[in-house]
Amino acid sequence: MASGTGLGNGLAVLTEYVGATHYLLARHDVSQDGGLDFVVCSDWPFDIVRRLSGIIAGLNSKTTELEKCRAQLQPVFHAMPDDIGLPRGVSRSYCAVTFSIGPTRFSLMLLFPEDVILSQDALRDVAVLAGYVASHKIKADVRHDRECELTERELECLFWIAEGKTSDEIAVILGISRNTINNYITSVMRKTATRTRSEAIAHAVRNNLV
Amino acid sequence: MTYLVTENRGCDAGRPGRNGRAAQAAGLVTRLQAMQRQINARNFAVLRTNGRGLPAARKLTCVLHNWGTSCEEIARDLIDHYGEELLQHLDHSLLPVLWDGKGEHQTAETSDFGPFTRRLKDRKLPYSGIALPIRLGAQGNGYVVFAGSYIDASGEQIVELHGRSAQIMTDLLTFDEKRPLKAEALSDREISCLQMAGDGHISEEIAEKMGLSVHTVNAYLGAATTKLDSVNRIQAIAKAIRLGYIS
């Protein structure tokens, strides 16, 4: 959570500007089961952060890929579960807004005072600015996600399979043998921990690899 | 005059008719022109990436602009000179991109926002410009570009335009991904079968879970494949995810 004090300072300024009290920046490409690696930086009370992984995973699983695309930079308000204790005077609803830097999605989540109504326009501006600050500060480590472990050839095969091509057809397109294609695909399934070709393609589409 | 460049894309069955699309485009153009005036730009263009994630095949295409008839040249010029750089930038940053034009007074400036912008080198084009990267995912990646001769935008203006540009891209995405007409819509059974197939289950497992025979499951998957205008099950799954039928 300590990564980048510059980022923290920047987000703190934005939080204050929009009239909120606490910020948390989460990234969606890091697994939320166990561990708090997905929290890029935050000044939320720690016992709330600990509960967050479940909440974020829940929000993610309910929406389709297209809805996620359309929801970018659209601030939404969610209610905090009743059993979470909040600092005095902080509203029980919080605001979340997502943006992407390259293939990585981020959510900026803000706590704000009970009696304050945040402006949608200001929230969107703040999300854009948070994207700028984050582009500056986390540029270097964006490439760590496991998708990047797939080679260009493997991605090329995935792309053609998603277009409905068979191994034989891809062999002709790429000018390599059918067996090589099948090897690439087996290797993709191993790397992405998927059981069938269908699941491998589904994984690739969900993660915007093809 | 404004032109909407129609794209030849396979996966958008049931897009609205010509008139509906023209009307939608007109609405976007009005908004873009208002934005363009704010920073004293002369033209706008919306560029989208296509070729999906495939690195070698990726390129920017101009989908909406008001450059008039000479557009093709202008767009090609822009993409030839800066396309590669813009694509790379889009892969790791949301910072606005600025460039100066060939003419002496053709500059794009921002007095108070320098550190939060990226400047493209050399004066390669006959106009200066600002390009706002937008990264929604799926087909919603690209840039909204404003071009002119002398552009001076404050940080506040850039941020506001950036937010509104993202909204434009979101709306474009919505127009494109309209679901197929009702007659071709997928049934609940077909959707469940596709979902399970996408989750890595084979037909036998799906049959067992749904209490159906394997033949019935395959028939559902086959029907879904036809409705989604796909050649096989895998392509149907890929399309169903992109269209939001399954997750």
HADDOCK unambig.tbl for C-alpha pairs under 7 A between the chains (distance, minus, plus):
assign (segid A and resid 64 and name CA) (segid B and resid 244 and name CA) 5.50 0.50 0.50
assign (segid A and resid 64 and name CA) (segid B and resid 246 and name CA) 6.90 0.50 0.50
assign (segid A and resid 64 and name CA) (segid B and resid 247 and name CA) 4.98 0.50 0.50
assign (segid A and resid 65 and name CA) (segid B and resid 241 and name CA) 6.92 0.50 0.50
assign (segid A and resid 65 and name CA) (segid B and resid 242 and name CA) 6.78 0.50 0.50
assign (segid A and resid 65 and name CA) (segid B and resid 244 and name CA) 6.41 0.50 0.50
assign (segid A and resid 65 and name CA) (segid B and resid 247 and name CA) 6.64 0.50 0.50
assign (segid A and resid 66 and name CA) (segid B and resid 242 and name CA) 6.48 0.50 0.50
assign (segid A and resid 66 and name CA) (segid B and resid 243 and name CA) 6.78 0.50 0.50
assign (segid A and resid 66 and name CA) (segid B and resid 244 and name CA) 5.66 0.50 0.50
assign (segid A and resid 69 and name CA) (segid B and resid 136 and name CA) 4.80 0.50 0.50
assign (segid A and resid 69 and name CA) (segid B and resid 137 and name CA) 5.49 0.50 0.50
assign (segid A and resid 70 and name CA) (segid B and resid 136 and name CA) 7.00 0.50 0.50
assign (segid A and resid 70 and name CA) (segid B and resid 170 and name CA) 5.52 0.50 0.50
assign (segid A and resid 72 and name CA) (segid B and resid 136 and name CA) 6.14 0.50 0.50
assign (segid A and resid 100 and name CA) (segid B and resid 135 and name CA) 5.82 0.50 0.50
assign (segid A and resid 100 and name CA) (segid B and resid 136 and name CA) 6.71 0.50 0.50
assign (segid A and resid 101 and name CA) (segid B and resid 91 and name CA) 6.95 0.50 0.50
assign (segid A and resid 101 and name CA) (segid B and resid 92 and name CA) 5.51 0.50 0.50
assign (segid A and resid 101 and name CA) (segid B and resid 93 and name CA) 5.40 0.50 0.50
assign (segid A and resid 101 and name CA) (segid B and resid 94 and name CA) 6.06 0.50 0.50
assign (segid A and resid 101 and name CA) (segid B and resid 135 and name CA) 6.99 0.50 0.50
assign (segid A and resid 102 and name CA) (segid B and resid 90 and name CA) 5.93 0.50 0.50
assign (segid A and resid 102 and name CA) (segid B and resid 91 and name CA) 3.91 0.50 0.50
assign (segid A and resid 102 and name CA) (segid B and resid 92 and name CA) 4.43 0.50 0.50
assign (segid A and resid 102 and name CA) (segid B and resid 93 and name CA) 6.30 0.50 0.50
assign (segid A and resid 102 and name CA) (segid B and resid 135 and name CA) 6.91 0.50 0.50
assign (segid A and resid 103 and name CA) (segid B and resid 91 and name CA) 6.74 0.50 0.50
assign (segid A and resid 124 and name CA) (segid B and resid 163 and name CA) 6.34 0.50 0.50
assign (segid A and resid 125 and name CA) (segid B and resid 159 and name CA) 5.88 0.50 0.50
assign (segid A and resid 125 and name CA) (segid B and resid 160 and name CA) 6.20 0.50 0.50
assign (segid A and resid 125 and name CA) (segid B and resid 163 and name CA) 6.45 0.50 0.50
assign (segid A and resid 128 and name CA) (segid B and resid 159 and name CA) 6.44 0.50 0.50
assign (segid A and resid 128 and name CA) (segid B and resid 163 and name CA) 6.60 0.50 0.50
assign (segid A and resid 129 and name CA) (segid B and resid 159 and name CA) 6.98 0.50 0.50
assign (segid A and resid 131 and name CA) (segid B and resid 94 and name CA) 6.10 0.50 0.50
assign (segid A and resid 132 and name CA) (segid B and resid 94 and name CA) 5.80 0.50 0.50
assign (segid A and resid 132 and name CA) (segid B and resid 95 and name CA) 5.38 0.50 0.50
assign (segid A and resid 132 and name CA) (segid B and resid 116 and name CA) 6.48 0.50 0.50
assign (segid A and resid 135 and name CA) (segid B and resid 92 and name CA) 6.97 0.50 0.50
assign (segid A and resid 135 and name CA) (segid B and resid 93 and name CA) 4.84 0.50 0.50
assign (segid A and resid 135 and name CA) (segid B and resid 94 and name CA) 6.05 0.50 0.50
assign (segid A and resid 135 and name CA) (segid B and resid 95 and name CA) 6.81 0.50 0.50
assign (segid A and resid 139 and name CA) (segid B and resid 92 and name CA) 6.16 0.50 0.50
assign (segid A and resid 155 and name CA) (segid B and resid 54 and name CA) 6.42 0.50 0.50
assign (segid A and resid 156 and name CA) (segid B and resid 54 and name CA) 6.07 0.50 0.50
assign (segid A and resid 159 and name CA) (segid B and resid 54 and name CA) 6.67 0.50 0.50
assign (segid A and resid 162 and name CA) (segid B and resid 234 and name CA) 6.28 0.50 0.50
assign (segid A and resid 162 and name CA) (segid B and resid 235 and name CA) 4.93 0.50 0.50
assign (segid A and resid 162 and name CA) (segid B and resid 238 and name CA) 5.79 0.50 0.50
assign (segid A and resid 163 and name CA) (segid B and resid 235 and name CA) 5.53 0.50 0.50
assign (segid A and resid 164 and name CA) (segid B and resid 230 and name CA) 6.90 0.50 0.50
assign (segid A and resid 164 and name CA) (segid B and resid 231 and name CA) 5.72 0.50 0.50
assign (segid A and resid 164 and name CA) (segid B and resid 232 and name CA) 5.80 0.50 0.50
assign (segid A and resid 164 and name CA) (segid B and resid 234 and name CA) 6.29 0.50 0.50
assign (segid A and resid 164 and name CA) (segid B and resid 235 and name CA) 4.54 0.50 0.50
assign (segid A and resid 194 and name CA) (segid B and resid 200 and name CA) 6.81 0.50 0.50
assign (segid A and resid 195 and name CA) (segid B and resid 200 and name CA) 5.61 0.50 0.50
assign (segid A and resid 196 and name CA) (segid B and resid 200 and name CA) 5.30 0.50 0.50
assign (segid A and resid 198 and name CA) (segid B and resid 197 and name CA) 6.45 0.50 0.50
assign (segid A and resid 198 and name CA) (segid B and resid 198 and name CA) 5.48 0.50 0.50
assign (segid A and resid 198 and name CA) (segid B and resid 200 and name CA) 6.25 0.50 0.50
assign (segid A and resid 198 and name CA) (segid B and resid 234 and name CA) 5.33 0.50 0.50
assign (segid A and resid 199 and name CA) (segid B and resid 197 and name CA) 6.95 0.50 0.50
assign (segid A and resid 199 and name CA) (segid B and resid 198 and name CA) 4.77 0.50 0.50
assign (segid A and resid 199 and name CA) (segid B and resid 199 and name CA) 5.35 0.50 0.50
assign (segid A and resid 199 and name CA) (segid B and resid 200 and name CA) 4.43 0.50 0.50
assign (segid A and resid 201 and name CA) (segid B and resid 238 and name CA) 6.62 0.50 0.50
assign (segid A and resid 202 and name CA) (segid B and resid 198 and name CA) 5.41 0.50 0.50
assign (segid A and resid 202 and name CA) (segid B and resid 237 and name CA) 6.58 0.50 0.50
assign (segid A and resid 202 and name CA) (segid B and resid 238 and name CA) 5.97 0.50 0.50
assign (segid A and resid 205 and name CA) (segid B and resid 238 and name CA) 6.19 0.50 0.50
assign (segid A and resid 208 and name CA) (segid B and resid 53 and name CA) 6.47 0.50 0.50
assign (segid A and resid 208 and name CA) (segid B and resid 137 and name CA) 6.81 0.50 0.50
assign (segid A and resid 208 and name CA) (segid B and resid 138 and name CA) 6.05 0.50 0.50
assign (segid A and resid 209 and name CA) (segid B and resid 53 and name CA) 4.85 0.50 0.50
assign (segid A and resid 210 and name CA) (segid B and resid 52 and name CA) 5.21 0.50 0.50
assign (segid A and resid 210 and name CA) (segid B and resid 53 and name CA) 4.35 0.50 0.50
assign (segid A and resid 210 and name CA) (segid B and resid 54 and name CA) 6.05 0.50 0.50
